[in-house]
């Protein structure tokens, strides 16, 4: 399986339409790609895709989670001149939205193109020309001249949009595009499912929904699957760019996937389960898979949504270093993703009863008969 095949898979996933809560198009792609490599396949009531690959032991369960939703925009009003106002679905930096093209999906599934506009600098009050606009000051222009014309095109309050951007190869294995967060994680999961030949544990491959608005799908799936351990797949910050101190890089592209140590430092701190961190590190070192250790201040992954369900689920994350996350020009090195898939598949193959027993609850003393 070549890197070009992986790029082709990532391209399909990246360009699919699928903001949080409206993941249908991305979900259909995942079902098609995952179905040949699992024994059972289902969609739960909120839209998570769950594929089960039975191992030699059905009582030993591993969960792999990668979210299929992307950040997007939701139309909340249409003015009389045909301009669309919107709210954010997920976390946007307004600077990245100015002058971008968008795709809006209508109620009947058609796609309408538009652009994000703002007040021209030529008619902006002196001194304000170079200030970043607020989200409330931006609007979408689809070339309509009235609210009636907008509605005839099939766009209404509640319609959703994503940025209009194709994946491009920049330099050999470096690619850029939208929604790598987290379509690259989904691609890694699908690639690992292809590579996984044999395992003692039964693996639940879960493509989760609504991660960008609160880790929703992962929580639902974790309650349902109730695995012995879980590995989330997601992007992480690669701030290895001019103007950033090396200590703040978090990760570098091209240096291997990142094994989570901690994240969410600005809010809910998530500390990855140390035994799983050590397990992933040992597999990487044994197989000479390049890796980085990740401490991220700000942001988190589905691992947090999974870890504290029921009576606790040991969880961690394998991350793919990505520059310019939550923008239309996310950028990564394909080799980091391929090595993430190798690390995942090999770790699932090596997971056994001994590992899982080390993660399970232990009774130290009991008077009960």
N, C-alpha and C positions, 0 to 999 in steps of 0.2 A: 504494500500500500504506500503510494508515493505522497510527497508533500503536495504535489499538484492536485491529487485527489482530495486531500484535506482542504486545500484552498477552495476547490469547487464546492465542497460541502459547506464550508463556512460562508461562502458567497451566497448560496441559496438561503441559508439561515439568516444571515445579516440583512439581506434585502427584503426579507419577509415582513409583512405588516403585523404588528402585535404589541400595542401598548398595554399596560396593566389593565386587566379586566376585559380585554378584547383580543385575546391571544389566538383566535381560531386559526388564522393562516399559518402562523408559526407552529401551532400544535399539529396541524395536518401534516406538515413536513416531518416533524419528529415521529409521528406514528408510522409514516411510510418508511423512514430510515431505521427505526428501532425494531419493527415487527419481525424481520428475519432472524434477529439475534436473541429473542426472548421466548420463553415457553408460554407465558400468559401475558395478556396486554389489556389494559382497561383505562377508562377515563372516569375520575370520580365526579361528584356532584358540583364541584367548583371548577373543574376543568384541568386538574392535574393529570398528567399521563403517567401511569404506573406500569412498568414492564418488569416481569419477574423471571429471573434466570435461576432455575433450581440447581443447587449444588448437591453434594453428597449428603448433606445434613439440612433438612428443612427447618430444624429447630434453631439453627444458627443463622442470624439474619443481619445482613449489611444493607444500608441504604445509601445510595448515591443521589445527590440532588443538584440540579442545575436549573436556573429559572429561565423561562421562555419569554417573559414579558420584557418590554423596553420602556424607557421613559417616553412620554408623549404629551399631547395637548388635547384638551377637551373644550369644545365650543360652548360658551355659556351665554352668549347673546349675539344678535345680528342686528346691526343698525339699519336705518331706513335707506342708507346709501349702499348697502350690500357689503359692508365690512364686518368681519367676524372677530369678536373678542373671545379670549380663551383663558383657561386656567391650566396650571401645570399638572401633569400626572407624573409624579416622581420629582427628583431634584434637578432643576435646571439652573445654570448660570445665564442670566439674561443676555450677557454679552455674546454668547455663542448663538443666540437665536436671531439676532438682527440680520436682515437681508438674506435669510435662508429660504430655500424652496421647501414646500411641504406637500404631503399627499394626505387627502382627507377621504375617509371611507364613508359612503352614503349608507342609508338604512337598507337599501337593496343590494349592497355589496359592490357598487361601482366606485371607482377611485377618481377624485377630482384634484387637480393640481392647483397650487396656490403659492404665494410668497408672503413672507412675514415683513410687514412694513412698519415704519415709525416716522415720527415727525422729521422732515428734512432739516438738515443743519442750517440751511439758508434762511429758514423762517423760525429758527429757535432763538429765544432771548439771548443777548450777548452774555458770554461767560458760561453758558450751558451747553454749547455746541458739542463739547467733547465728553460730557458726562454720560455714564452708562444709563440707558433707559431702565425703568422699572417694568415688570411684566404687565402691569395694568396699562402702560402706555403703548404697548405693542398691539398689532392687529394682523389678521390674515386677509389678503386681497386675492380673490379668485376671479377677478375681472368682471364681477357682476355690478350692476348699477342700482339695484334696489333689493330690499329684503325679499320681495316676491320672486325676483329672478333667482336669488340664492336658493329659495325653497323649491323652485322648479328644477333646479339642478340636483336636488335630493339632499342638500345639506340642511341640518336643523340643529337646534339646541340639543346637546348631548352627542353630536357627531364627534369623532376623534380623529386626530392627525398625528403623523410622524414626519420626521425630516426625510426629504427626498434625496437619497444618497446611495450610490453604488459602491461596492467594494473594488478597490484598485490595488494592484501590486506596485509598490514603489521601487524596491531594490531587492531582487532575488526573493528572499523569504520574508521581507517586511511588507505588511499590508495595512491599508487604512480603510475605514468605512464607519458606518453607524452601527449601533446596537451590539458591538462586540461584548458589551456588558448586557446580557450574559450569553449571547449566542455562541461565543467561543467556548464557554463552559459547556453548553449543550453539545457542541461539536466534539469536544473532548470526551464527554460521556458516551456519545454514539461511537466514537472511534475505539474507546476502551471496551465497549460491548462487543465490537467486532473482534478485538484482539483476545478477549478472555476465552481461554480454551477449557479450563478445568478449575474447579474451586470446591473447597469443603463447605464454604458458606453459601447460602442462598442470597442472591443479590437482587435488590429492588432498585431498578433504575427509575428515578422520578424526575420528570420535567415539570417544574413547579410554576404556578401562576402568582401574580401579584406580589412579587418580591419587592419591587420598587416602591410599593405603598405600604410596607409593613410586614414583610415576610409571611404573608397570609397563607399561601398555598403550602409552604413547607410545614407550617404548624398543623394544618389539617392532615397532610400526608403522614407526618410523624406519628400523630395519634392513631392513625389507621394501621400503619405498618408496624410500629413499635419495635424498631430494630435494636440489635445489641450494640451497634455503633453506626455512625453516619459520617460520610465525607461529602461536604458541599464543594461545588466547583464554581469559581467566579473569577472575575478580573480583580486585579489590585492595582494600586497606584504605582506607576513607574515615573518618578519625578526626576529622572536622570537627564535633565535638560539645563541649558544655560540659565544662570541666575539662582540656582538652587544649591544649597550646601549639601555636600555628599551625605551627611548624616540624615538629611531629610529626603533622600531619594526613595526610601522605602524598599524599592526593588529597581533592577536595571533590566531592560529588554535584552534578550539574547543570552542571558546568564542562567537560564533554567526556570522551571516553575518554582513558585514560592510555597513553602509549608508554613501554615499559620501558627503564630505564637500568641498574638493578641491583636484585637482591633477594637473599634468603637470608643476610643479614648475620650471623645467629647461628649459622650452620652452613656449608654449602657455598655460597660466594658465587657468584652467577651474574651475569656482566656481559653484557648483550645485545650482539649483534654490532653494532659502531658503524656500519658501512655500512648495515645494515638500519634502525637507529634514524634515521639521517640521511635515508634514503629515505622512511620513513613520515612524518617531520616535513615533508619537502619536499612530499609529496602533500597533507598536511593544510593546509599554508599556501597551496599553490596553489589549492585548492578551498575555502579558508576554512572548513574543518571545525575546530571548537573542539577543543583537545587539552590534555593535561597531561603533564608528564614525571614518571616514577615512579621513586623510589628507596625501596625497601621493606626495612626491617631486620626480617628474619624472614619465613619463608614463601617458596615458590617455585612454579613452574608447570611444565607439560609441556615448555616450552622447554628447561629444564635436562635433562630426560630425553632429548630429541632431540639436543641440541647436540653431545654427546660420544660419539656412536655412530660405528662404523667409523672413518674418518679425519677426522671432524669435519664437522658440518653447521651452517652459519650459521643462527642462530635468534634470535628475539625474541618479545615478547608484546604484544598489545593488550589492555589491562585495562579492566574496567568498574568504576568506583568504587562500593563497596558498604559500607554501615554494618552493624555487628553481624554480621560474617561468622562462620560456624560457630555460629549460633544459630537458633532457630525464627522469629526476626523479622528476618531479613536485609532490607535496605531499599535501594532504588536509584531513580534517575530514568531512565525509559524513554528519554528523549532521548539520554542517554549511550550506551545500547545501540544505538539507531538510528544515531547518528553513528559508533559503532565499526563497524557493518556497512557504512556508506558508506565509511569509511576503508579497510576491508579489501577491499571489492569494487573500489574505484578503484585501490588499490595493486596488486591482482592484474591488473587491466586494463593498468596502466602498466608492470608488470614485463616486461622484455625481455631479449634476448640480451646487450645491453651491461651491464645490471645483473648478470646471472648470470656473465658472464665476469669481472667485477670481484670476484666472490666466490670464483671457482675457484682451485685451486692454480696457482702460477706457477713455472716453472723459471727460475732466474737463471743457472745455469751447468751445463753437462753435458759430460763428455768422452766419453760413450757415442756409439757410431756411429749 
